[in-house]
């Protein structure tokens, strides 16, 4: 029977009113014939035999068992679930991509860890995600998805708690003696010590905390996304998913702001010794652990809300009945008709084989991987790029980077979801839209070449000390007697317009500590020429010299637009992946996608960007043991070209993969049965008419 709303399927029985809505599921062979002739349209179709189903699709109320209070039913809908999903995504972003990143440098100093070891801490989340993603998404597809998210909330809280434990078991922080920032009479004396500390053993506690956080993040972006797609109409799915993903982008911004404020509090908040130091002192360590304690409470507060949601929200069966399959038609793919398929671990290889034989899915997953390599690389090193290109402090550069990157990503996520939802795009048009966004982002990627700044004069690197000394060596006759620490980087700007590594390297013997910024005088290495209008007796002031490059507003503006275009394709690509695979494989498809994103994107991304930035270094930190540490000075021009090369290369790969997906995609042929599945039972098999004006927008 055909009506104004499309095809009425007699195999679907309307849900009965009440909290427990159950939909009978007919066997897979039940079909409803649809006649197109005018003569047949006036006659009702013959009744089809509907046998009692072996299992029912449960659309239960919110609650626990028989305890289903009426107040909870207000949240028993897609919007209520989306609200709690956004909260969990927000907490995950705050902890994993915010607090962990901003606390790394503090943890290195407090527990005497090398950067290579803290890099392992950062990667532990992705390692855990990769190991569990496939299995969680495979078994969770048949399970109770909201309860999986309750488990995710528990593991995120546990991971945050474990990550903070070293602070409570490592004792009081001993900060040692004060460094002399000026050229002292006797000089700074240090000895080479390579003794291992017991504090470094806390590395394994941090790794364990990250592994727990990875366990919690796995169900969130696989099962949670699939549950949202189950519960809303096709054209609304992109909007809901875009809102959820935007929260995961907003989380790091909150984490950076919160973590930055907490680092202004002394690490041992109950110790009075903090009054002898301020944040400018290199020995200062902030209270990095407070944010993780707060995240522990917030994550565990979501366990109860997620556990009360039913296996399926009310109206899920009706929503699924109105959907039309857009899965890629692959005649060579392995098929299975076993209704119990997916319950056993033995089915996992077959399910994975079916998915990997879908070339459209693989192309889309690879395109997200190349995009992830760029986004994670810039998320890690954009503050460093801004700091070195435009001569800003590290804190201000991090703030600018967050202001540009985070809102741009959030706006792009939501805007992409709104556009796809507004125009009710189907799978092929979604891929075309993502391709267009990638092309626009590629064009805008070249701003790094035009918005770069030149290299400013730096004593001992690009400028000599009043004609003395050698380039590449910070020590010169004017500061040879100061015995300065080359590992104590505290830049000052001389009145001659040249930047110096530290007041000690500049040969400054006196300072005015109460001034802000701190000023120095009696500096033997600073020339007498006065290019910068300082006070009469002042020869240097703390901080980097102001550069004459005025490209920063242009760079930030165009980079913000580039970020928007980049992330406008993120949500549509996720929706396209959900559409191009079979209905019962959506969670597994997201699991495979995130594994590829981790292995090919988020894990190697910071490594590739870090290697490119290190290759542009012109001055390395070499300690008393002869071990090379961090880079102090970079070649700005080389850095800009290196980042442009990586960005353009990845964007080209993204465009190629998106183009291949569009070329290879074959929508289901018209007149083919569309199977709606729920849990492990086929609800109905309905032959669908080809109505491109109403049901398809494949272009």
Residue pairs with C-beta under 8 A, 6 or more apart in sequence:
1 7
1 8
1 10
1 44
1 45
2 8
2 34
2 41
6 322
6 694
6 695
7 32
7 34
7 686
7 688
7 689
9 32
9 321
9 684
9 686
10 32
10 45
10 47
10 48
10 50
11 26
11 30
11 32
11 48
11 50
11 683
11 684
11 685
11 686
12 23
12 317
12 318
12 321
12 683
12 684
13 23
13 24
13 50
14 318
15 21
15 22
15 23
15 59
15 314
15 315
15 317
15 318
16 22
19 60
19 61
19 68
19 73
20 58
20 59
20 60
20 61
21 59
21 60
21 314
21 315
21 317
22 56
22 57
22 58
22 59
23 56
23 57
23 59
23 317
23 678
23 683
24 50
24 52
24 53
24 56
25 53
25 55
25 56
25 57
25 678
25 681
25 682
25 683
25 684
26 50
26 51
26 53
26 682
26 683
26 684
26 685
27 51
27 53
27 682
28 337
28 339
28 675
28 682
28 685
29 685
30 48
30 49
30 50
30 51
30 684
30 685
31 48
31 673
31 685
31 686
31 687
32 45
32 48
32 684
32 686
32 687
33 45
33 687
34 687
34 689
35 41
35 45
36 689
53 681
54 681
55 679
55 680
55 681
57 312
57 316
57 317
57 678
57 679
57 681
57 683
58 310
58 311
58 312
59 310
59 312
59 313
59 314
59 315
59 316
59 317
60 310
60 311
60 312
61 68
61 72
61 73
61 76
61 310
61 314
62 68
62 72
62 73
62 75
62 76
62 308
62 309
62 310
63 69
63 72
63 308
64 307
64 308
72 308
74 80
75 81
75 83
75 84
75 305
76 309
76 310
76 313
76 314
77 313
77 314
77 315
78 228
78 231
78 232
78 240
78 313
81 146
81 227
81 228
81 231
81 309
81 313
82 228
82 240
82 243
82 244
84 149
84 302
84 305
84 306
85 149
85 220
85 224
85 228
85 244
86 243
86 244
86 247
87 247
87 298
87 302
88 149
88 152
88 153
88 156
88 220
88 224
88 299
88 302
88 306
89 220
89 224
89 244
89 245
89 247
89 248
89 251
90 247
90 248
90 250
90 251
90 254
91 156
91 251
91 295
91 298
91 299
91 302
92 156
92 213
92 216
92 217
92 220
92 248
92 251
93 247
93 248
93 249
93 250
93 251
93 252
93 254
93 255
94 251
94 252
94 254
94 255
94 258
94 291
94 295
95 156
95 159
95 160
95 213
95 251
95 255
95 291
95 292
95 295
95 299
96 125
96 213
96 217
97 251
97 252
97 255
97 379
98 251
98 252
98 253
98 254
98 255
98 256
98 258
98 259
99 255
99 258
99 259
99 288
99 291
99 292
99 295
100 121
100 122
100 125
100 163
100 210
101 122
101 252
101 255
101 256
101 380
102 255
102 256
102 259
102 260
102 263
102 288
103 259
103 263
103 288
103 291
104 118
104 121
104 122
106 263
106 267
106 285
106 286
106 288
107 113
107 118
107 121
107 206
107 288
108 114
108 115
108 118
109 285
110 170
110 173
110 199
110 267
110 285
110 288
111 166
111 170
111 197
111 199
111 200
111 202
111 203
112 197
112 199
112 200
113 200
113 203
115 630
117 200
117 203
119 606
120 203
120 207
121 203
121 206
121 207
121 210
122 210
122 606
123 603
124 206
124 207
124 210
124 211
124 214
125 210
125 211
125 213
125 214
125 217
126 214
126 598
126 602
126 603
127 211
127 214
128 210
128 211
128 212
128 213
128 214
128 215
128 218
129 214
129 217
129 218
129 594
129 595
129 598
130 594
130 595
130 598
130 599
132 214
132 215
132 218
133 218
133 222
133 591
133 592
133 594
133 595
133 598
134 348
134 352
134 588
134 591
134 592
134 595
135 348
136 148
136 218
136 219
136 222
136 223
136 591
137 218
137 222
137 223
137 226
137 587
137 588
137 589
137 590
137 591
137 592
138 342
138 348
138 351
138 587
138 588
138 591
140 148
140 219
140 222
140 223
140 587
141 223
141 226
141 342
141 584
141 585
141 586
141 587
141 588
142 342
142 343
142 679
142 680
144 311
145 219
145 223
145 224
145 226
145 227
145 311
146 227
146 306
146 307
146 308
146 309
146 310
146 311
147 306
147 307
148 219
148 223
149 219
149 220
149 223
149 224
149 227
149 306
150 302
150 303
150 304
150 306
150 307
151 216
151 219
152 215
152 216
152 217
152 218
152 219
152 220
152 224
152 306
153 216
153 299
153 300
153 302
153 303
153 306
154 216
154 299
154 300
154 303
155 212
155 213
155 215
155 216
156 212
156 213
156 216
156 217
156 295
156 299
157 216
157 295
157 296
157 297
157 298
157 299
157 300
157 303
158 212
158 216
158 296
159 209
159 210
159 211
159 212
159 213
159 214
159 215
159 216
160 209
160 213
160 292
160 293
160 295
160 296
160 299
161 209
161 292
161 293
161 296
162 205
162 208
162 209
162 212
163 205
163 206
163 209
163 210
163 213
163 292
164 209
164 289
164 292
164 293
164 296
165 205
165 209
166 202
166 205
166 206
167 267
167 288
167 289
168 289
170 199
170 202
172 268
172 271
173 267
173 268
173 285
175 273
175 277
175 283
175 284
175 285
176 283
178 281
178 283
179 188
179 281
179 282
179 283
179 485
179 488
180 188
180 504
181 488
181 490
181 502
181 503
181 504
181 511
182 503
182 504
182 508
182 509
182 510
182 511
182 520
183 479
183 481
183 482
183 484
183 503
183 504
183 507
183 508
183 509
183 524
184 482
184 483
184 504
187 481
187 482
187 483
187 484
188 483
188 484
188 485
188 488
188 504
189 483
190 485
190 624
191 624
192 623
192 624
192 625
193 625
194 625
216 299
218 591
218 594
221 248
221 590
221 594
222 587
222 590
222 591
222 594
223 587
224 244
225 241
225 244
225 574
225 578
225 590
226 578
226 586
226 587
226 590
228 237
228 240
228 241
228 244
229 237
229 241
229 575
229 578
229 586
230 312
230 316
230 319
230 320
231 312
231 313
231 315
231 316
231 319
232 240
232 319
233 319
233 322
233 323
234 323
234 324
234 424
234 579
235 420
235 421
235 424
236 421
237 421
237 575
237 578
238 416
238 417
238 418
238 420
238 421
238 425
238 430
238 571
238 572
238 575
239 417
239 418
239 420
239 421
240 417
241 417
241 571
241 574
241 575
242 413
242 414
242 415
242 416
242 417
242 418
242 571
243 413
243 414
243 417
245 413
245 417
245 570
245 571
245 574
246 409
246 410
246 411
246 413
246 414
249 406
249 409
249 410
249 413
249 567
250 406
250 410
252 379
252 402
252 406
253 402
253 406
253 407
255 291
256 398
256 402
256 406
257 402
258 291
258 294
259 288
259 291
260 395
260 398
262 286
262 287
262 288
262 290
262 291
263 286
263 287
263 288
264 279
264 286
265 286
265 287
265 290
266 273
266 274
266 277
266 284
266 285
266 286
266 287
267 285
267 286
267 287
267 288
267 289
268 274
269 287
269 290
277 283
277 284
278 284
279 286
280 518
280 542
282 488
282 490
312 678
316 678
317 678
317 683
320 676
320 678
320 683
321 676
321 683
321 684
323 676
324 674
324 688
324 695
324 696
325 583
325 668
325 674
325 675
326 426
326 427
326 579
326 580
326 667
326 668
326 698
327 579
327 580
327 581
327 582
327 583
327 668
328 358
328 359
328 360
328 361
328 580
328 581
328 664
328 665
328 666
328 667
329 666
329 667
329 668
329 669
330 357
330 358
330 359
330 666
332 357
333 354
333 357
333 358
334 350
334 353
334 354
334 357
335 354
336 350
336 354
339 680
339 681
339 682
340 680
341 347
341 350
341 351
341 680
342 351
342 584
342 680
343 680
351 585
351 588
352 588
352 592
354 582
354 585
355 361
355 581
355 585
355 588
355 589
355 592
356 362
356 592
358 580
358 581
359 660
359 661
359 664
360 580
360 661
360 664
360 665
361 577
361 580
361 581
361 589
361 592
361 593
363 657
363 658
363 660
363 661
363 664
364 431
364 573
364 576
364 577
364 580
364 593
364 657
364 658
364 661
365 577
365 592
365 593
365 596
365 597
366 596
366 600
366 653
366 657
367 434
367 438
367 573
367 653
367 654
367 657
367 658
367 661
368 570
368 573
368 574
368 593
368 596
368 597
368 601
369 596
369 597
369 599
369 600
369 601
370 600
370 601
370 650
370 651
370 653
370 654
370 657
371 438
371 566
371 569
371 570
371 601
371 650
371 654
372 597
372 600
372 601
372 602
372 605
373 600
373 601
373 602
373 604
373 605
373 608
373 646
373 650
374 566
374 605
374 646
374 647
374 650
374 651
375 409
375 566
375 567
375 605
376 601
376 602
376 605
376 606
377 605
377 606
377 608
377 609
377 646
378 405
378 609
379 405
380 605
380 606
380 609
380 610
381 606
381 609
381 610
381 613
382 401
382 404
382 405
383 394
383 397
383 398
383 400
383 401
383 402
384 394
384 397
384 613
385 613
385 639
385 643
386 392
386 397
386 400
386 401
386 552
387 393
387 394
387 397
388 634
388 636
388 639
389 452
389 453
389 549
389 552
389 555
389 636
389 639
389 640
390 397
390 453
390 547
390 549
390 551
390 552
390 555
391 453
391 456
391 544
391 545
391 546
391 547
391 549
392 400
392 544
393 543
393 544
400 556
404 556
404 559
404 560
404 563
405 563
407 560
408 559
408 560
408 561
408 562
408 563
408 564
408 567
409 563
409 566
409 567
410 567
411 564
411 567
412 563
412 564
412 565
412 566
412 567
412 568
412 570
413 567
413 568
413 570
413 571
414 571
415 564
415 568
416 433
416 437
416 567
416 568
416 569
416 570
416 571
416 572
417 571
417 572
417 575
419 425
419 433
419 568
419 572
420 430
420 433
420 571
420 572
420 575
423 429
423 697
424 697
425 433
425 572
425 697
426 579
426 667
426 696
426 697
426 698
427 576
427 579
427 580
427 665
427 667
427 698
428 662
428 665
428 667
428 698
428 699
429 697
429 698
429 699
430 572
430 573
430 575
430 576
430 579
431 572
431 573
431 576
431 658
431 661
431 662
431 665
432 662
432 699
433 569
433 572
434 569
434 572
434 573
434 576
434 658
435 655
435 658
435 659
435 662
437 565
437 566
437 568
437 569
437 572
438 566
438 569
438 651
438 654
438 655
438 658
439 655
440 565
441 562
441 565
441 566
441 569
441 651
442 648
442 651
442 652
442 655
444 558
444 561
444 562
444 565
445 562
445 644
445 647
445 648
445 651
446 644
446 648
447 554
447 555
447 558
447 559
447 562
448 555
448 640
448 641
448 643
448 644
448 647
449 640
449 641
449 644
450 551
450 554
451 551
451 552
451 554
451 555
451 558
452 551
452 636
452 637
452 640
453 547
453 549
453 551
453 636
454 549
454 636
454 637
455 462
455 635
455 636
455 637
456 462
456 499
456 545
456 547
457 463
457 497
457 498
457 499
458 498
458 499
458 500
458 501
458 619
458 633
459 465
459 474
459 494
459 498
459 499
459 500
459 501
459 505
459 506
459 525
460 469
460 471
460 472
460 473
460 474
460 475
460 476
460 501
460 505
460 619
461 471
461 472
461 618
461 619
461 633
462 471
462 618
463 498
464 470
464 471
464 476
465 476
465 477
465 478
465 479
465 525
466 478
466 525
466 527
468 476
468 477
468 478
469 475
469 476
469 477
469 478
470 476
472 619
474 484
474 486
474 501
474 505
474 619
475 484
476 525
478 507
478 524
478 525
479 504
479 505
479 506
479 507
479 524
479 525
482 504
482 505
482 507
484 501
484 502
484 504
484 505
485 502
485 504
486 501
486 621
486 622
486 623
487 621
487 623
487 629
488 502
488 504
489 501
489 502
489 621
489 632
490 501
490 502
490 503
490 542
491 499
491 500
491 501
491 502
491 542
491 543
491 544
492 499
492 500
492 502
492 503
492 506
492 508
492 520
492 540
492 541
492 542
492 543
493 499
493 500
493 532
493 540
493 541
493 543
493 544
493 545
493 546
494 500
494 506
494 523
494 526
494 527
494 532
494 539
494 540
494 545
495 526
495 529
495 530
495 531
495 532
495 534
495 538
495 539
495 540
496 526
496 527
496 528
496 529
496 530
496 531
496 532
497 531
497 532
497 545
498 526
498 527
498 545
499 544
499 545
500 506
500 525
500 526
500 540
501 632
503 511
503 520
503 523
503 540
503 542
505 525
506 520
506 523
506 525
506 526
506 540
507 523
507 524
507 525
507 526
508 520
508 521
508 522
508 523
508 526
508 539
508 540
509 522
509 523
509 524
510 520
510 521
510 522
511 518
511 519
511 520
511 521
512 518
512 519
512 520
512 521
517 541
517 542
517 543
518 541
518 542
519 534
519 535
519 538
519 540
519 541
519 542
520 538
520 539
520 540
520 541
520 542
521 537
521 538
521 539
521 540
522 539
523 539
523 540
526 539
526 540
532 545
534 541
574 590
574 593
576 661
577 589
577 590
577 593
578 586
578 589
578 590
580 661
580 665
581 589
583 675
583 676
583 677
584 677
608 646
609 643
609 646
612 639
612 642
612 643
612 645
612 646
613 631
613 634
613 639
613 642
613 643
614 631
615 638
615 642
616 634
616 635
616 636
616 638
616 639
616 642
617 631
617 633
617 634
617 635
618 633
618 634
618 635
619 631
619 632
619 633
620 628
620 629
620 630
620 631
620 632
621 628
621 629
621 630
621 631
621 632
622 628
622 629
623 629
667 696
667 698
668 674
670 688
670 689
670 690
671 687
671 688
671 689
671 690
672 687
672 688
673 685
673 686
673 687
673 688
674 685
674 686
674 687
674 688
675 682
675 684
675 685
676 682
676 683
676 684
676 686
677 683
688 695
690 696
692 698
